[in-house]
Amino acid sequence: MSFGDPNNPYGPPQGQQAGYGYPQQQPGYGYPAAPGFQQPGYGYPAGPAQMPGGVKAARVFLWILGVCQALAGLLLVVGSAMFADRIRDAISSDSSISSTDADKAASIGVGVMIVFGVIVLAFAFWAIFTAVKFAGGRGGARVSAIIYGSVVTLISLVTLLGGNFLALISLVLSILIIVFCANKAGGSWFNRPQY
């Protein structure tokens, strides 16, 4: 029996087309989408398939700032011992200060340097962790990057006013991180539907 044979029990009923009387469905998996579920291409905007260039640049800037801060934090922690020796030598050369006072001053200096080093290392971890989370494209990574950029901008402005002109580099990078994450392309990347 062939498909065109009128006596074929598996063929279409006579007088009807090959749709077998069922309503035609949209292409897909055969079931309509559940309410609230967004399928790209069915009237809902799909997010970008690739990370936009500005978001990629913000991610690279986060990596650069994170690595530089990690190096600076390690330098502060490791260099604190050398700093303590210099303080002891400078204070002990003055005959009016006792050796115990020199040791106390050196200990305080070392403690301050280690605390600053740990804070800088925490900022480095924040930047690197946020940069790693950019690939997933969740909104939390965007918010974290914007807050990080704002804090680094503020700190860079204070240090720039203090005379450290290297802070100009971190100021520019942090402002660019804020701009690239807060613009429309960044918003479409971080707010795209996740499947």
Phi, psi and chi 1 to 4 in degrees:
 res  aa     phi    psi   chi1   chi2   chi3   chi4
   1 MET       -  136.0  -72.8 -167.2 -127.3      -
   2 SER  -105.7  170.0   69.4      -      -      -
   3 PHE   -65.1  -30.5 -176.2   74.1      -      -
   4 GLY   -86.0   -3.4      -      -      -      -
   5 ASP   -71.9  127.1 -174.8   13.3      -      -
   6 PRO   -68.8  -16.9   15.7  -21.5      -      -
   7 ASN   -93.7    3.3  -64.9  -35.4      -      -
   8 ASN   -74.8  116.2 -178.1    0.5      -      -
   9 PRO   -71.4  -16.0   22.0  -27.9      -      -
  10 TYR   -97.0   -3.2  -59.2  107.8      -      -
  11 GLY   -83.8  177.1      -      -      -      -
  12 PRO   -70.3  148.2   25.7  -32.2      -      -
  13 PRO   -60.5  152.1  -17.5   25.0      -      -
  14 GLN   -64.5  138.3  -64.7  -61.3  -40.3      -
  15 GLY    85.8   -1.4      -      -      -      -
  16 GLN  -118.1  159.8  -66.6 -175.8    3.3      -
  17 GLN   -83.3 -178.6  -67.0 -178.4   -4.1      -
  18 ALA   -73.0    6.4      -      -      -      -
  19 GLY   -78.8   -7.3      -      -      -      -
  20 TYR    59.6   22.0  -61.6  106.2      -      -
  21 GLY    84.1   -4.5      -      -      -      -
  22 TYR   -87.2  149.8  -65.7  105.5      -      -
  23 PRO   -68.6  145.5   19.8  -27.5      -      -
  24 GLN   -70.4  139.1  -63.1  -66.3  -38.8      -
  25 GLN  -111.3  159.4  -65.1 -176.5    3.0      -
  26 GLN   -69.6  154.8  -65.9  179.1  -12.6      -
  27 PRO   -65.5  145.2   19.9  -27.8      -      -
  28 GLY   154.8 -140.7      -      -      -      -
  29 TYR   -95.9    5.3  -65.4  108.6      -      -
  30 GLY    96.0  -11.2      -      -      -      -
  31 TYR  -118.9  143.0  -62.7  102.5      -      -
  32 PRO   -69.5  155.2   21.4  -29.0      -      -
  33 ALA   -67.3  143.4      -      -      -      -
  34 ALA   -67.5  151.3      -      -      -      -
  35 PRO   -59.3  133.4  -15.5   23.2      -      -
  36 GLY    88.9  -11.9      -      -      -      -
  37 PHE   -90.0  128.4 -179.6   73.3      -      -
  38 GLN  -102.5  121.5  -61.9  179.1   -1.5      -
  39 GLN  -103.5  127.6  -70.4 -177.6  -21.4      -
  40 PRO   -63.8  138.6    9.1  -12.9      -      -
  41 GLY    94.0   -9.5      -      -      -      -
  42 TYR  -111.2   49.3  -69.1  102.8      -      -
  43 GLY    88.6   -0.5      -      -      -      -
  44 TYR  -113.8  140.7  -62.8  104.9      -      -
  45 PRO   -72.5  133.0   25.6  -31.7      -      -
  46 ALA   -92.0  145.9      -      -      -      -
  47 GLY   -72.4  169.7      -      -      -      -
  48 PRO   -65.6  144.0   20.4  -27.6      -      -
  49 ALA   -77.8  -29.9      -      -      -      -
  50 GLN  -118.2  153.4  -76.4 -172.5  -26.7      -
  51 MET   -65.3  127.4 -170.0 -178.0  -59.5      -
  52 PRO   -61.8  157.3  -19.5   29.1      -      -
  53 GLY   -60.4  -39.5      -      -      -      -
  54 GLY   -65.0  -37.8      -      -      -      -
  55 VAL   -69.6  -38.0  177.6      -      -      -
  56 LYS   -61.4  -42.2  -75.6 -178.7 -175.7  177.2
  57 ALA   -64.1  -42.0      -      -      -      -
  58 ALA   -61.9  -37.8      -      -      -      -
  59 ARG   -64.9  -42.9 -174.9 -179.8 -170.4 -171.0
  60 VAL   -63.9  -41.0  169.3      -      -      -
  61 PHE   -63.8  -37.3  -63.8  154.9      -      -
  62 LEU   -63.2  -42.1  -78.3  167.7      -      -
  63 TRP   -62.5  -44.0  -84.1  106.2      -      -
  64 ILE   -62.4  -49.2  -69.5  170.5      -      -
  65 LEU   -64.0  -39.7  -73.7  173.3      -      -
  66 GLY   -64.0  -44.6      -      -      -      -
  67 VAL   -67.6  -42.4  167.8      -      -      -
  68 CYS   -63.4  -40.3  -70.9      -      -      -
  69 GLN   -68.7  -35.4  -72.3  172.3  -14.0      -
  70 ALA   -64.3  -42.3      -      -      -      -
  71 LEU   -64.9  -41.8  -68.5  174.4      -      -
  72 ALA   -65.6  -40.4      -      -      -      -
  73 GLY   -64.0  -43.4      -      -      -      -
  74 LEU   -64.3  -38.9  -72.2  174.4      -      -
  75 LEU   -63.4  -39.7 -174.4   67.4      -      -
  76 LEU   -65.6  -43.4  -79.7  170.5      -      -
  77 VAL   -68.4  -45.7  170.4      -      -      -
  78 VAL   -72.4  -37.6  171.4      -      -      -
  79 GLY   -75.3   -6.1      -      -      -      -
  80 SER   -66.4  -32.8   62.9      -      -      -
  81 ALA   -66.8  -43.2      -      -      -      -
  82 MET   -64.7  -38.0 -174.2  174.8   62.2      -
  83 PHE   -63.5  -39.4 -179.8   71.6      -      -
  84 ALA   -63.3  -41.8      -      -      -      -
  85 ASP   -62.3  -40.9  -69.1  -21.3      -      -
  86 ARG   -67.0  -38.8  -70.6 -157.5  174.1 -172.5
  87 ILE   -64.5  -44.0  -71.6  177.5      -      -
  88 ARG   -60.3  -44.7  -83.2 -168.1 -157.9  102.1
  89 ASP   -64.3  -41.9  -68.4  -18.1      -      -
  90 ALA   -68.6  -39.9      -      -      -      -
  91 ILE   -77.3  -37.8  -66.5  177.4      -      -
  92 SER   -72.8  -18.0   59.5      -      -      -
  93 SER   -71.9  -22.2   65.1      -      -      -
  94 ASP   -83.8  121.2 -172.1    5.9      -      -
  95 SER   -73.1  -16.4   61.1      -      -      -
  96 SER   -82.1   -9.8   63.8      -      -      -
  97 ILE  -108.6  132.2  -60.9  174.1      -      -
  98 SER   -75.7  165.5   68.7      -      -      -
  99 SER   -70.0  -31.1   63.6      -      -      -
 100 THR   -68.2  -38.2   56.1      -      -      -
 101 ASP   -66.1  -36.1  -69.5  -22.6      -      -
 102 ALA   -65.3  -40.5      -      -      -      -
 103 ASP   -66.2  -38.9  -73.4  -21.0      -      -
 104 LYS   -64.2  -43.7  -77.3 -177.8 -174.7  178.7
 105 ALA   -63.8  -39.8      -      -      -      -
 106 ALA   -66.2  -39.4      -      -      -      -
 107 SER   -64.5  -41.4  -53.1      -      -      -
 108 ILE   -64.5  -43.2  -68.7  171.5      -      -
 109 GLY   -61.8  -42.0      -      -      -      -
 110 VAL   -65.3  -43.0  167.3      -      -      -
 111 GLY   -61.4  -42.1      -      -      -      -
 112 VAL   -64.6  -42.6  167.5      -      -      -
 113 MET   -65.0  -40.0  -77.3 -173.4   70.3      -
 114 ILE   -67.0  -40.4  -70.6  175.2      -      -
 115 VAL   -62.9  -45.2  166.5      -      -      -
 116 PHE   -63.1  -38.7  -82.0  128.7      -      -
 117 GLY   -62.0  -42.2      -      -      -      -
 118 VAL   -66.9  -38.8  168.6      -      -      -
 119 ILE   -63.8  -43.2  -69.5  171.3      -      -
 120 VAL   -65.4  -38.3  171.2      -      -      -
 121 LEU   -65.3  -35.8  -75.3  172.3      -      -
 122 ALA   -65.2  -41.0      -      -      -      -
 123 PHE   -63.9  -38.0  -91.4   89.8      -      -
 124 ALA   -63.4  -43.6      -      -      -      -
 125 PHE   -61.9  -41.9  175.6   76.4      -      -
 126 TRP   -58.9  -46.6 -176.6    9.1      -      -
 127 ALA   -65.5  -44.8      -      -      -      -
 128 ILE   -68.5  -42.4  -68.2  170.2      -      -
 129 PHE   -62.6  -41.0 -174.3   73.6      -      -
 130 THR   -66.0  -41.0  -58.3      -      -      -
 131 ALA   -63.1  -37.2      -      -      -      -
 132 VAL   -65.9  -36.6  167.2      -      -      -
 133 LYS   -76.2   -8.0  -70.2  -64.6 -175.4  179.7
 134 PHE   -64.6  -30.1  -95.3   43.2      -      -
 135 ALA   -63.9  -36.6      -      -      -      -
 136 GLY   -70.8  -27.5      -      -      -      -
 137 GLY    71.1   32.7      -      -      -      -
 138 ARG   -84.6  158.4  -62.9  -77.0 -176.2 -166.9
 139 GLY   -67.0  -26.5      -      -      -      -
 140 GLY   -65.3  -34.5      -      -      -      -
 141 ALA   -67.3  -36.8      -      -      -      -
 142 ARG   -65.9  -46.6  177.9 -175.1 -173.0 -161.7
 143 VAL   -63.4  -42.0  171.0      -      -      -
 144 SER   -61.9  -41.7  177.1      -      -      -
 145 ALA   -66.2  -39.8      -      -      -      -
 146 ILE   -67.6  -42.5  -68.8  171.9      -      -
 147 ILE   -65.6  -43.7  -67.4  171.8      -      -
 148 TYR   -59.2  -46.4  173.2   82.3      -      -
 149 GLY   -61.4  -37.3      -      -      -      -
 150 SER   -67.4  -43.2  -59.0      -      -      -
 151 VAL   -66.0  -44.0  171.1      -      -      -
 152 VAL   -66.0  -35.0  171.4      -      -      -
 153 THR   -62.2  -45.7  -60.8      -      -      -
 154 LEU   -62.9  -46.9 -179.2   65.3      -      -
 155 ILE   -64.2  -39.2  -67.6  171.1      -      -
 156 SER   -65.6  -38.3  -62.0      -      -      -
 157 LEU   -63.8  -42.3  -80.5  173.2      -      -
 158 VAL   -64.3  -43.8  169.3      -      -      -
 159 THR   -71.5  -31.1   16.0      -      -      -
 160 LEU   -66.9  -39.0 -170.4   62.0      -      -
 161 LEU   -67.9  -25.1  -67.3  174.9      -      -
 162 GLY   -77.9   -6.4      -      -      -      -
 163 GLY   107.8    0.2      -      -      -      -
 164 ASN   -87.6  103.1 -177.6    3.0      -      -
 165 PHE   -79.9  -10.6  -67.7  107.0      -      -
 166 LEU   -69.5  -19.6  -72.7  176.0      -      -
 167 ALA   -68.1  -14.5      -      -      -      -
 168 LEU   -63.8  -34.3 -171.4   61.7      -      -
 169 ILE   -65.8  -49.2  -64.0  169.5      -      -
 170 SER   -67.1  -30.1   62.9      -      -      -
 171 LEU   -64.4  -47.0  176.9   68.3      -      -
 172 VAL   -65.7  -44.6  169.7      -      -      -
 173 LEU   -63.8  -41.3  -68.6  179.5      -      -
 174 SER   -68.4  -36.2   61.1      -      -      -
 175 ILE   -65.7  -40.6  -70.6  173.1      -      -
 176 LEU   -65.7  -35.3  -72.2  174.3      -      -
 177 ILE   -61.1  -45.1  -71.4  170.1      -      -
 178 ILE   -62.2  -46.3  -64.2  168.4      -      -
 179 VAL   -64.5  -46.4  168.9      -      -      -
 180 PHE   -69.2  -30.4  -70.6  149.4      -      -
 181 CYS   -83.8  -26.5  -71.8      -      -      -
 182 ALA   -92.8  -10.5      -      -      -      -
 183 ASN   -78.4 -179.8   66.1   12.5      -      -
 184 LYS   -65.2  -39.7 -173.8  175.2 -178.9  178.1
 185 ALA   -65.1  -40.2      -      -      -      -
 186 GLY   -64.6  -40.1      -      -      -      -
 187 GLY   -63.8  -40.1      -      -      -      -
 188 SER   -69.3  -30.9   65.4      -      -      -
 189 TRP   -71.8  -46.1  171.1 -105.7      -      -
 190 PHE   -79.4  -20.6  -71.0  106.8      -      -
 191 ASN  -105.7   13.4  -65.5  -32.8      -      -
 192 ARG   -69.9  155.3   75.2 -171.1 -169.4  -75.4
 193 PRO   -64.4  137.7  -11.2   18.8      -      -
 194 GLN  -104.3  126.2  -57.5  -75.2  -31.1      -
 195 TYR  -114.4      -  -60.1  109.4      -      -
